[in-house]
């Protein structure tokens, strides 16, 4: 098997298991071409001959994996996520192993599965596999950015403590042409719902249904999120409680207008733009290599897996 590996210099090369992973690929008979993602890297150039490889491996965090998936959208080229970031939420949602030998076996034998990509209409397009958002979540991620190397996922908790009174905005949402007026501290566009600390924003999400969940966080403070967090904890006990403080819609085509304008994030990376923003879902645009038993049947029907 011929493998093209893209490693983010900010994240992937700090992953201690990467050498073991590459060595195991060699033991399994793979040929590996390694290219580095630096500040200002043009992904199209790194992927210029991707059609000549059997697999592309993206080594980095959620933002890295999403950017490579988006660059490969609709090509049918299988992508293997190598989780080497802080949260690694996409890998957690879809069951990608962290152990390098298991990941090497997945790379060689896993099945490519069609997965939806979300797209923000910024600067030619920004793609996300997990979720994008406007408002409090973007401020939370921005505040955690400098602390993540020291505190890991704990940086998000500290950032929340430092931002106990986030900006409350008025939102006008257009959801497949339907107008919704509301207010809150954030709007999330959700493709996969499980976030930090194994909590789910919604009861479940289906990254193959050609839809995004649009979640308005209607609380006016961080303390107001506690009932929703408690409901997410109950989900882990199988109780599937309602989500107080959250207004949830589904749509394919989305426009977010806010007053005041709010910062944006996409899969954990702050975007240098503010609302308004248009977004949409690209159904089945990414081919992700996944283990056969890693996904819930109702979220990823086996009929969508490719041999």
N, C-alpha and C positions, 0 to 999 in steps of 0.2 A: 504493500500500500504506500502511495506517495502522499505525504502530508506537508502542507504549508502552515507554519506556526508564526503567529504575530504576537509578540510579547511587549506589553506596555512597560517602558523603562521606569515609570513611576511606581508601578505595583508588581508586575509579574516577576521581575528579576529578584525581588525580595522574598519570593516564595521558596521556602527551603526544600520543598519536594519536587521542584521543577526538574532538577537534574535526574532524580530517580525516575521521573515520568518519561523523560526523553530516552534515558538508557533502557527502560523497559520497552518502549516502542521499538528501539533497535533490536532488542532481544526477540521481539515478536515479528521481526522481519520488515519493519517500516523503514522508509527513507524520509528523513525530515529536513526541510528547508526552513531556517529560522530568520525572521526579519523583525526589526525593532520599530516600535511606535514611539516617536519622540514628540516634543512640543511642536505643533505646526505640521505634523506628518500628514501627507495627503494619502488617505486610505486607498483611493482609486489606483494610485501608483503601486502601493504594496500588494494590491490584489490584481494587478494588471494581467497576470497569467493564471488566475485562480482556477479557471476552467481546466487547466492541465493537471490538477491535483484531485485526489480522491476525497480528501477532507481538508478543511481549514480549521485550525485551532486558534482561539482567541484567549490569550493569557492576560488576565487583569480583573478588575472589578466589574460591577454591573454596567457602568457607563461604557467601558471598553467593549464588553461583549455585545451590548446593544448597538454600538456604533458599527461594529463589524457585521452584525446581522443585518443592519439597515443597508450597509454598503453592498451586501450580497443579496438583497431582496429580489425575489422573483427570478433568481438565476437557477434555482434548484441545487446549488452547491451546498453539501452538508457542512454544518458548522458544529464544532465541539467546543463548548464553554469550559475553560479551565479557570475555576474560581480562585482568584488571588487578590481580592480586594478586602475591604473592611467588613461589609455586611453580606455580600454574595447572596442577595435575595433571590435572584433568578434561579441559581443552582439549588437553593433551599426549596423553592416552590416546585421545581420539576424533578427533584431527586437525583441531581448530579452528584456523584461521590467526590469527596475531598482527598481520599487516600490515593497516592500517585499510581500504585499498581492497579487498583480498581479502575481508575480513570483511563489508564493506558488500555486496559481490556475493553472498556466502553468505546474508546476511540476506534479500536479495530473491529469490534463486533456489534456495536449498538446500531439501532435502526433510526434513519432520518425520519422525523415527524414534522408535518406542516404546522406551524404556529403563527398566530396573528402578530403583526407589528403595529404599534401605534405610531402616528406621524404628526409632528407639529409643523405648521407651515411657517418656519423661520429659515431664512438664508438658504433656500433651496431644499429644506427639509431636515428635521431632526427626528430620529427614530427612537422608540423605547419599547422594551419587552415587558417591563414591570409596570411602571406608572410614571406619569408626569403630573405636575401640579403647579398651581399659582397661589402665592400667599404664604401662610405660616410654614408649610412644609419646606418651601424654598428657603425661607429665612432660617429654619432649623438646620438645614443642610449646610447653608453658608456659614452659620455660627460654629458648626462642628468641624469644618474643613481643616483648620490648623491643629485641632486636638486629636483627630483620628489616629495619627501615628503613635500617640502616647496612650490613648484611652480606648481605642477600638470603638465598639458599638456604644460604650459608655459616653462617648463624646456627644451623642445625640441627646442623651438624658441631661447632660450638663448644659447643652445649648438650649434645651427647653426651659430649664430653671432660670436661665439668663433672659428668657423672653416670655415672661409670665403673662404679659398683657399685649398680645399681638394685635396688628391692625385689623379692625373690623371693616369690611368692604361691602358695598352694594354690588350685586352681580346681575347681569343680564346674560342668560344662557340661551343659545339657539341649538336645539337638539333635534337633528333631522328636520329642521324647519319649524319646530315647535318652540315658542318663546316661553321662558321661565324666568321670573323675577324673584330674587331671593337675596339673602345676605349671610355673611359668616366670615370666618378667618381664612378659609382656603377652599379651593376646588381641586379635587383629584380626578385624574383620568386613569382608570384602573384596568389593566389587562390581566394581571395576576395579583392576588389580594394579600398574600402573606408578607408582613413587614418585620421589622426588628422585634426581637424577644418572642418570636414565634406567634405573633398576634396577627389576626386577619382583619382587614379593613371592612370587608363584607363577609357574608356567610360562605361565600364561595365564588369563584370566578372561573370562566371558561375561556382560555386563550385560543379556542378554535371555533368560537361561535360567530365571528365576524362582528362583534359588538365590543364597545368599551363601557364600563360602568363609570358614571359621572357622580362623584360623591362630594356634596357640599358639607363642610364642617361648620355647623351653625352656632357653635358655642362662641362666647365672647372672651374667653380666657382659657389658659391651659388647664386650670382646675375643672373647667366645664367639660373637659374630655374624659374625666375619670369614669362616668357611667358607661361611655362607649368602650373604654378599655376593659372595664369589668365584664361587659357583655362579650367582648372578644375572648376573655379568659374562660367564660362559661362555654363558649364554643368548643374549647378543648376538652370539656367534659361531655360534649354531645348534646348540650341543651339548646344551642342555636337561638340565643336570646335576641330580641330586637336591638337595634343600634340607636339608642337615644342620642340626640344631638346631631345626627347625620341624616341628610336628605339624599336619597339615592335614585338615580335615573340610569337608563341605558340608551346608547345612541351610536350611530355609525359616523355621522358628520356632526361636529361640535364647534361652536364659537363661544368664547368666554370674553365678556366685556366687564370691566370692573371699575369702580370709582371708590378710592383712588386706584391708579394702575399698580399692579403687584408684580413682584419678581417671580421668575419661572424656574423650575427644575425639571430635568428629565433623567430618570433612573439614577438619581443621586448626584447628578452634575448640574450646578447652577448655570443657567443660560444668561448671556449678557443681553437680555431683552426683557420687556415687561408686557403685561396684558395691554391691549387685546390680543387674542391668539385664536387661530383656527386649527382644528385637529381632526383627524379621521383615523379609521382603522384600515389596515391593509390585510385583508383576509388571507391566511395561509402563506404569507410572503416569505417567511423564514423557514429553512429546513434545519432543525436542531437534532443532533444525534443524542438519543436518550436510551436509557436502559429499559428493557421491555416491561419490567414490573414496577417502574418508579412512579407512575401516574395514576390518579383515580380514574376509574372507567368513565364516570360521568363527566370528567373534565377533558379527557383526551381519548376519544373512542378509538379502539384498535384499528378500525377501518381506515383511519387517517394515516396510519403508519405505512411507510414505504419500505419494501424489501430491497 
